[in-house]
């Protein structure tokens, strides 16, 4: 009976190892696919990370976040996040005194037609449009960062799946060895005692 139980558990472990190997393969594919897509899509935008004078007007925190990427093509999730949060947002906040697109748009919409036609109204309309475009670009770049992060997580999960499959293969092999030894022990004649 012990031999049957050992074999059942070992075959289950072997099946689980196959499932983990398949999962590891799919996760590896997801990691590579997502990384390639993020890089390809970001590269097509032809954005170069700011450097030199473009960084001088920024706060120390924003400069520090961007300096490691200075002058390189924006082609990865971390670069997209740095550009969105420390360059675009910094310029949006500087131009709008920290107000969001929603706040500026609300102020503009509250203006009368005469106020909108004035020089101040036209400046508000331009600021509103700039904040809209900046918010849109930031959102798209942060989507790229989010997908890149998912790809990275898929890569780590693939490593864990492959490691789990290796452990299950070793345990299944040990289970089959144990089943063989148990079968040999169970089938050995027992000496009769008188």
Residue pairs with C-beta under 8 A, 6 or more apart in sequence:
2 182
2 186
3 179
3 182
3 183
3 186
6 175
6 176
6 178
6 179
6 182
7 175
7 176
7 179
9 175
10 171
10 172
10 173
10 175
10 176
10 179
11 172
13 168
13 169
13 171
13 172
13 175
14 168
14 169
14 172
16 168
17 164
17 165
17 166
17 168
17 169
17 172
18 165
20 161
20 162
20 164
20 165
20 168
21 161
21 162
21 165
23 157
23 158
23 161
24 158
24 159
24 161
24 162
24 165
25 158
27 154
27 155
27 157
27 158
27 161
28 154
28 155
28 158
30 150
30 151
30 154
30 158
31 151
31 152
31 154
31 155
31 158
33 151
34 147
34 148
34 150
34 151
34 154
35 148
35 151
37 147
38 76
38 77
38 80
38 144
38 147
38 148
38 151
39 75
39 76
41 144
42 74
42 75
42 76
42 79
42 80
42 141
42 144
43 73
43 74
43 75
45 74
46 73
47 73
47 74
47 83
48 71
48 72
48 73
48 74
49 66
49 69
49 70
49 71
49 72
49 73
49 74
49 79
49 82
49 83
50 66
50 70
50 83
50 87
51 70
51 71
52 70
55 62
55 63
55 66
55 67
55 70
56 63
57 94
58 66
58 86
58 87
58 90
59 90
61 86
62 86
62 87
62 90
65 82
65 85
65 86
66 82
66 83
66 86
66 87
69 79
69 82
69 83
72 79
74 80
74 83
74 141
76 148
77 144
77 145
77 146
77 147
77 148
77 149
77 151
77 152
78 145
78 148
80 141
80 142
80 144
80 145
80 148
81 141
81 142
81 145
83 141
84 137
84 138
84 141
84 142
84 145
85 138
85 142
88 134
88 137
88 138
88 141
89 134
89 138
91 134
92 130
92 131
92 134
92 135
92 138
95 127
95 130
95 131
96 103
96 104
96 127
96 131
100 131
100 135
101 128
101 131
101 132
101 134
101 135
104 124
104 127
104 128
104 131
105 128
105 131
105 132
107 124
108 116
108 121
108 124
108 125
108 128
111 121
111 124
115 121
116 122
116 124
116 125
